Amino acid sequence: MAEPTRPDWDPRDPSVLGDQQRAYDEMRARCPVAHSDFLGWSLFTHRDVVEAVRDTVTFSSATKRRAIPNGMDPPEHTVYRQVLDPYFTSERMAAFEPRSREIASALLGPILARGEAEFISEFAGPFPHQALCAFVGWPVADWNRVRGWTHGNQEVAFRQDRAAGAVLAREFSAYVTEILNARRSGVGRADDLMGELLWTVVGGGPLRTSSASCAPGQPATERSPRPSGSPSSISPPISTCRSVCAASRPSSTGRSGRSFEPTARWYPTVERRPTRWSSRAGPSARASGSR
């Protein structure tokens, strides 16, 4: 029986979490292909990462549980990317910019009135989650729930707590299903991401809650005409929405079963001291002891 691979590093060690850039630089020089009990195999050089990403035969991204599109290999991955790419064009982002600025202004208003703020909790945290909700088509008021799922997913991944992860996944799935069922009943807008995905066709059929199977050689996606009857027959594309909204960490698994993950990974358990901003001292001013 083969001896277990000895770890070359521990990505959860406090010395790594305290200064990840320094730790990764050291690993790049000392052991550019490193093994850990937590991550499996990690690649630290740009050349190796690019090679692994491009060689989908040797390094597969396919996952046991269907994940669109990060858990797929070409050509299936390409088909689903073609579904998602139109939502992130320069024109689409420009159209969303005014709404994004509205959200930023609403958050900055109280901060500017007071002249100081704990910037992470009062702006840097709420803004991306509120903007995400607005872009996808979820109630912006639910941003804190989305943040809870995002950070919770990172925490359980760090602890490797699959049971807790399953609970979070069920909660998130139920939330998205409720919104999509409302859309299928004609409630809400039809021109945001959630509304448009309901009418998206992949391989000749609509996206479905279960996994839509895209065999090689199937045609590229197209937008389907809206049916004249009730839209209740259109199944909600939960997996696709997850891929857009969740904090994804792409990984590749070698045919030997070893997992390779990028090193640019953030762990939420790092202690983060408050960063205060004061208009009186200038935007760069920070409270004593903060980073």
N, C-alpha and C positions, 0 to 999 in steps of 0.2 A: 504494500500500500504506500502511495506517495506521501511524503511528509508535507504537512501544511506549509504554505508560504509564510515566511516570517515577515512581519510588517516593517516597512521602511520608515514610516512616520505615522502620526496620529493626528488627523485633521481637527479633532476635538480638543487637543491639548491647549491649555490656556496660553502657552507661548505662541501658538499658531493663531488662535482667535484674537489675541491682543494686537497682533500686527500681521495680518494675512499677507500683505504685499511682501514684507521682508521674508516671511516664511516660505512663500512661493518662489521668491528669487533664490533663496538658499537651496530649495529642493531642485530647482532648475539646473543649478550648478553641480549639486551633489548627486542627485538621483532623478534624472528627468522622466523616467518611467518607474513609478513608485507604487508599492502595494500597501494598503492599510486594511485593517479588519472592518472598518466602517464603510469605506467607499469601494473597496476592491482595488482595481488598478486605476491610477491617475496619470494623465499625460501633462507635462509641464512646458513643453516647447511648442511654439506656434506651428512649426513644420509637422510635428507628430500629430497635433490636433487636426490640422487641415487634411493630412493623409488619412486619418481615421474617418473623418466626416465624408470624404470623397469616396472612400473604398467601402461601399455598402455591402459588398459581398463578404468581406472579411469581418467588418464591424457593423453589425445589424442594429438598427434602432427599434425593431419590432418588439412590442411588449405583449405579455400574456393577456392583460386587460387592454382592450382597444382604446387607444388614446389618439385623437385626431388633432393635428397631424404628426405630433412629435413621436408617437409610438409606431411609426410606419416607415417602410423603406420605399424607394422608387420601384415601379412607377405609381404605386398606390398613393404614396406621399405626394407626388406631383399633382395628382388629380385634386386632392383636397386643398393643396396650396392654391390651386387655381380658383377654388371657391372663396378662399379667405383674402387673397391678395387684392382684389378690387376694393375692399373696405379700407385699405391702408395706402391708397394712392395720395399723391400730393394734393390733388383736387379735393379728395374726400377729407383730408386733414384740414385744408384751408376752409372748407365749409363748416367744420366743427370748431374752428378756432374762436369764433365769437362766443359760443357757449362755454368753451373752456375759460375764456377771459372773464366771463360773468362769474364763474365759480371762484376763480382766483380773486376777483375784486371783492366778492362777498366775504371771503376769508380774511383778506387783508384790511378791510374796512375797520373792524374793531381793533386790529393790531396797530394801525396807524393812529387811530384815535387815542389809544393809550400811550403810544410812543415806545413800547417795548413788548416783547413776547417770548415765550418758550417756543422757538420756531419749529422744532420737530413735531411736537404734539398739536400745535395750533395751525400749522400750515403744511409742512412737508409730509405729515401723515395723512391728514384729511384730503388734501387736494388731489393726489393721484387716484384715490378710491372714489371720490365724488365725480371726477372727470370720467373715470372708467364706467361708473354706473350710467352717467348721462350718455356716453358714447354707445354702450351696448343696448340701452333701452330699459334699464332698471330704475326704480325710484331712487333718486339721489339721496333721499332720507335714509335709505338702507345702507349707506356707505360703511357705517361702523360694523354692521353684520358681515359685509364682504371683507373688511379688514380683519375681523376675527377669524374668518375661514382661512384667509391667506396666511396670517401669522400662525394660526393653529396648525395648518398643514406643514409649515416649515418646522414648527416645534416637534410634531410627532415624527417627521422625517428624521430630525436630528436624534430623537430618542429611539427611533426604529420601533415605534409603538403602532403596530398595524391595527390593533383593535380600536384605538382612538382615532386613527386615520379613517377607518371604515365608518365610524360614527359621523365624523365631519363630512365625509363624502355623501352619506345619506341625507344629512341636513341640507347640504348645498344642492343636491339633486332635487330634493323636494321643493326647495325655493324656486329653482329654475323651472321646474315642471309646472308649478302654480302660475308663474308668469306666462309661460308659453300656452298653457290651457286657456288663459284669459285672452291671449292674442288670437288663438284659434277661434274663439267665440266672438271676435270682432271688437274686443276691448283694447284700447291703447293705439299708439301710432303704428303705421305700417311702413314708415320710411327710415327706421333706425335698424341697427344690426339684427335685433331679435325679430323684428317684423319681416325683414327681407330674407332672412335665412329660412323662414317657413315656406318660401316659394322657390327655393333653390333646388335645382335638379343635379344629381350626380349619377352618371352612368345610366340615364334614362328614367330615374326614379327620384322621389323627394328624399331629403335627409330624414332619418328616422331616429327614434330614441334608442332602439337597439342599434347595432353597428350596421352601417350600409356597406355592403361588400362590393369592392371595386376590383374586378379582375383585370389583368393586363389586356390591353387592346381595346378597352372600353373608351368611348368618346369622351372628350373633355367636357367639363360642366357647362351648363347653360342655364339661363334664368327661365323658369316656367311661367306661362301666362296664368293669371289668377283665375281660378275656377269660378264659374258663375254661381255655383251653389255654396253651401256652407263650407268654410275652410276646415271643419273639424276632422276631415279625413287626412289632413297634412300632419304627419308625425313630427314632434318637436326634436330638433337636432341638439340634444343636450351635450353630447360628446364634443361637437364642434364649438359650442359656446364655452365649454370648459377650457378648450385649448386656447381660445382667445383671451379668457379672463384670468386664468390661473397663472401663478408664477411658475413657469415651466423651467425645468433643468434638463436640457437634452443630454442624453447619454447614448453610448454605443456599447453593444455587447459583442465581444469576439465569439467566433464559432466555438472556441474552447469553453465558453460559458463565463469567461472573465469579464467583469464590467469595467469600462473605461468612462470616466466622467470628467468634464472640464474642471479646471482648478478655480476658475473665477466663480466662486460660490460663497454666498453670504450666510452666516449662521445667526439666527435671531437671539441666541443666548449670550452673545457678546454684551457686556455691560456698557450701556450708552449713557453717559452723563449728560445732564441738560445743557442745551446750547441756547443761551439767551441773546436776544437782539434788542438793541436800543437805538431809537432814532436820534437820541441826543448824543450818543457816543459814536454813531455811524454804523452802517450795516455790518462791518467786520468786527465790532466789539463783541467780546465773549466774557461771560462771567468767570471769575477765578475758579480754576479747577476743571473747566469744561474743555471739550476737544474742539 
